[in-house]
Amino acid sequence: MSDDNIAIKVEGVGKTFRLPHEKNNSIKSAVINFYKRKRTFEKQVALQDISFEVKKGEFFGIVGRNGSGKSTLLKLLAGIYHPGKGTININGTLTPFIELGVGFSPELTGRENVFLNGALLGFNRSEMEAMYDDIVAFAEIERFMDQKLKNYSSGMQVRLAFSIAIRAKGDILLLDEVLAVGDAAFQQKCYNYFEELKKRKQTVVFVSHDMGAVRRFCTQALLIEDGEIKKSGTPDDVAGQYTLDNIATTEKQTFAEKEKNQKLDTKLVKSLSIKMRSPVSLGLQDQLVFDIKYKLNKPFDVVLGYTISKQGVSVAEMNSKKLKLDNKVNTEHVLTHKTGVEAFNAGAYVIDIAIFDRKGMEIVGYSLNCAQFVIGENDKTKGGIIRVEGEWDQ
């Protein structure tokens, strides 16, 4: 492919920071440290051997946990940092939306800040006057434009900053979690703007923790972990790997953390746990299989149940009321459950389990968020939490 079709080319890029051990918390400590013969530093490797290409017209996602190096990479692309090694080639003009509101003055009014930020973006006054009404309408803060910015809420400030920033004309846009403090309605307005960018083949580099947004907007993506590229490819593959990594992290909870999510009536129940037998990542053709294990301190008529949730919403529940379960004391009992997942859409799900006394169906123990699984995305798993089959009749 010709280099003319490449918007960004990153080859073997690394970035290391030197962190001084001496801290200057006062004028005295600064003077003392200045005259020390030897100052010591600690090296922090933020990125190492990063290589990728962004084609013109791509909506390119960069994902990773906090501290993985993704924001450092974005600042390297924006020219805020310079790479310690490797090269970055930008083909076209670049507009970074890395920190919205940089250049805002809290002592100036919203109106004055619009023209100030416009000047920083390279617009003259007549151009800003022509755009002013659209900027204010998009931000939805018409009544507050003559108030000082220091009296704005953080949400109002980010709406104004984003509304100004999107007027900038550049071949490549860099977006770094710019929607983090916007309310739901404003986020939807921003999403509509992203849809427009995608339709007109604007080149965008998008850093986000929101895998739904990555899947929705991005055409390619990469996952960074500990300063290195762990996975690159389609948004579905990268978002799926990111979700799996997060699940693996939650499974490493300490005993104390797990204990907070479990409550047992110890007069009746000694232990309650779950063991996954199916893979953590499932396709629609797979079965979800797990064991619920329990021990009793006192015999009673046992009923087991579980709930599957996504984003805090219960989407499936089942119990064993039709079965007569073992209730011997001090013996580990196991009940295996199997179910298809063809009705589940893509994403991460958690399982809560509970044990009941059939008499009155009273809960005598539960364990929350004790297992997780992921449904990979394909052409059938889009949109809502679950997928229903139905028929249209005209």
N, C-alpha and C positions, 0 to 999 in steps of 0.2 A: 504493500500500500504506500502511496506517495506521502511524503512528509507534509504536503499541503493539506492532507485530510486529518492531520494530528493537531489538536489544540494544545495539549500538554504532554510533554515527554519527560519522565523522571528516570534517571539511570544511576543505580548504585549509590543512592543518597544516604548519608549518615549525618547525625547531629549529636554532639556531646556537649554537655554543659559542665563548667567547673564551679563547684559550690565551695566557697571558703569556709573553713572550720571556725575562724575567728569572727565573732559578731561585734559590730560597732553599735552598742546601745546608748553610747554617750560620747561627748567630745573627748573625755579622758581616755576611754577605750579605743577610740579612733586614733588618737595620738600614739598611744602605747603600741597598737598593732602596726602603725605606720613605720615605727622605728625598729620593729622586730626584724632580725636578720633573715629569718626563714618563715614564710607563710605557707600553711598547708591547705590543700584543696582536696575535695572529693569529686571524682568524675561520675556524672550521671549520663548514661547512654540513653538518649531519648528515642533515636531512630538508628537502624543499621541496615545497610544494603537494601534500600527500598527502590524498586523499579516497577513502573507501570506506564501505560499510555491512556490518555483520554482523547477520544476521537471527537471531531467537530460535530455538534448536534447531540452529543450524549448527555444524559442526566446521570452523573457518576456519583455513586454513594461511597462514603468512607465511614465504617462503623468500628466500634471497639469500646471496651470498658474504660472507665475513668483511669487516667494515667497510662494508657496504652501507647500514646504518642500521636494520636490523630489530630489534635489541635496544633501540636508542633508542626506536623506535616502541612496543615493548612496555612500556618504562618510562614513556612518556607515557600509555599506556592505564591503567597501574597507579597513576598519580598521583605517581610518584617524581620525574618531571620535569614541568615545565609548558611548554606550547607557546609558542614565540616569536610565532607568529601562527596564526590559524585556531582552530577549536573542536573539542572532543571531548565528546560526550554519551554517558553510560553509563546505560542503563535497567535498573536492578537492582543487586544487590550483587555485588561482584567480588572474587575470590580469586586472588592472583598466586602461581604457583609459579616465581618467576624465579630465585632463588638458594636452593636447598634447604639447610637447616641454618643459616640466618641466625637468630641467637638461641641457638644451641647453646653450651654452656659446656664446654670441654675438661676442666675440673677436676671436673665433676659426672659421676655415673654415667649410663648409658643410661636407667635407670628415672627418675632425677631430671630428665633432659632431656625425657623424654616429658611429664611434668607441667608443666615450664617452658614448652615449646612449645605445649602445649594451652592454657595460660593466655594466651599471646600470640595464639592463634587465637580466644580468647573463651569457652573452655569452663571450667566450674567443676570442682572436684576430683571431685565425685561422677560427673559426666559422663565425665571422663577415666578414672576407675576402671572404669566400665562398658565403655569402649572399649579398655582397656589390653591385654587378652589378644589381641584381634583385631589390634591394632597390632603386637605382638611376633610373632604368628604370621605376619603378612604379611611382616615384615622378615626372618624366619627367623634371629633372633639371640638365642633364648631364653637360651642358656648364658652370654651376655655382658652381660646387662642390669645386673648389679651391678658391672661394671668401669667405670673412668673412660673417658669418651669419647676422651681423648687416646691411649688404647691401641687404639682401633678403626682398622681399615683404612679407606681412603676409600670403598671399596665398601660396607662395613658402615654407615658414616655416612650415605651417600646412601639406602640401603635404609630405615634408620630414619626419616630426614627425610621421604622420600616417603610412607612408611606413615602418618606423623602428618599430613602435609599433606592427604592425600586425605580425611581425616575432616572437613575444613572444609566448611561448607555455604554455597555461594554460587550466585547465578544464572548467573554467568559465571566460567569458569576460564581463567587465562592460564598457558600451559606453555611454558617456554623451555629446550629441550635438557636436560630434567631427567634423561634417561636416559644422558647421555654417559659417566658413570663406572660404570654398573651392569654386572654380568656378563650373559652371554647369557640365563641362566635367569631372572634378575630382570627383564631387559628384556621377556621373554615374559610375565611376570606383569603388568607394567605395560601391555603391549599388550592383554592380556585386560581390564584395567580400562578402557582406552580404548574397547574394544568395548562395554562396558557403558554408558559415557557416551554413545556414539553411539546405542545402542539406545533409551535413555531420553530422547533429544533434549536432552541437556545442551548449553548453549552453551559452546563451547570455542574459544579462539584459541591456535593451536599453531605455535611457531617451531621449524623443524628444518632440518638439512642432509640428512636421510634421505628421499630421494624415494619410496622404497618405502612408508614410513610415511605420507607425505603422500597418496599415491595410495590407500592402504588405508583411512585414517580420514577424510580431509577431504572435505567436500561442496563447498567453494569455496576458492579460494586466490589469493594475489597474490605477484608477484615484485618485489623491490626491488633497484634497481641505482643506486649513487651517490646515494642519498637520494631517488630518485624511483621511482614505480611504472612498471615496464617492461611488465608484463603482468598481467592479472587474468582470472579465469574458472574453468573446471573444473580440478580437480587434475591431470588428464592433460595439459592444454594448458600449465599453468604448470610442472609437473615436467619436461615435454619441453623447454620453452624453457630452463629452468635447466640441464638436461643438455647441450643444444646450446651454451650459453654456456661451460660448463666445457670442452667439447671444443675450442671455438675458442681458449680460453686455452692448452690444452696444445699446440695446433698452433703457437703462437707461441714454442716453445722456442728457445733460443739454439743455435747450431751446436754448442757444447761439450756442451750437455745431450743433444742428439740423438746426438752421437758416443759418449756413454756407453752408449747402447742399441744400438750397432752394433759388430759385430766382423767383420772380413774377413781372409781369408788373402791378403795383398796379392801374394804370388807368383802367385796364380791370378786373383783378383777385384779389379778396379779400383773398381767402384761397384755398389751395389745399392739400389734405391729403389722406392717405390710412388706411384702417382698415382690418386686417386679420380676416377672418371668419373660415378658416380651421385651423387645428392644425399646430404648427410650424414644427413638425416632420411628414413626409408623407411616405407612402409606394407606390409602383407602381400602386396599385389598387385604390388609393385615388385621390380625386380632389383637386386642388388648387383653393380656393375661397377667393376673397377679394372685398371690396368696395372701389371705388375711390370717394371721396367727394370733392365738390368744391362750392365756392360762387363767384358771379360776382359783380363787381362795375359798369359794363356797359354791356349791351346786345351785344353779337356777336355770330356768328355761331360756336358753340363749338365742338371740336373734342378732345377726350381723347386718350392717348396711354401709353403703358408701355414697359419696357425692362427687361428681366431676364438675369442676368449675373452670371458667375462663375469664380472666380480668375481673375476678370477684363475683361473677354471676354463675349461679348453679345451672348447668345445662343438662345434667342427667343424674338420676337417683335410683337406687335399687336396694332391696333388702331380701333377707332369706326367710321370710315368714312362712313360706311353704315347706321348709325343711325342719326336721327335728335334729338339732345339732348336739354333738357330744358335750357333756358337761362334767366330766370327771375332774376332780380337784388335783392341782399340781401336775398336770399333764399338758404338754403343748399340743394344742389342736390346730389343724390347718384346714381352711376352706378355700378352694381355688375358684376363681371367677374368670370367665371368658366372655368377651363381647366384641362385636364388629364395630368399626369406627367410620363406616361409610357415610354417616350423617354429619360428621364433624368437619368443619372448615379448617383451613390452615391456622397454625398457631400453637401456643404453649398452654397446656392444661394441668391442673393440679387435682389430686385425689385426697379427700378427707374420708376417714373411716370411723365407724361408731359401733358400740356394742350395747344391746338393749336387753332388758328383762321383758319377756313377752307379756307378762302381767302388767297391763296398762301401757305397754311399749315405752317404758321409762328408760331414758339414756343413763347407763351406768359407767360409761367410759367413752372417750373419743380421742382421736389423734388427727390433728389438722395439718394440711400441707405436707403429708408424709410421703408422697410420691408424685412424680411429674412425668409427662410425656409430651411429645411434639408431633403434630400432624404436618407433614410436608405439603407444600403448595403445588397444585397442578391445575389443569384447565377446568376442573370441577370444583376446586376449593377456593372460591372467591367470596368477598362480601361479608355476610354476617357470621355469627358464631357457629350456627348449625345450618345444615342444608336440608331442605325438605323436597320431597318429590310430589308433584301434583300434575293436574291436567287443566288445560285451558279449553273453554267451550264458548264458541261464538254463535 
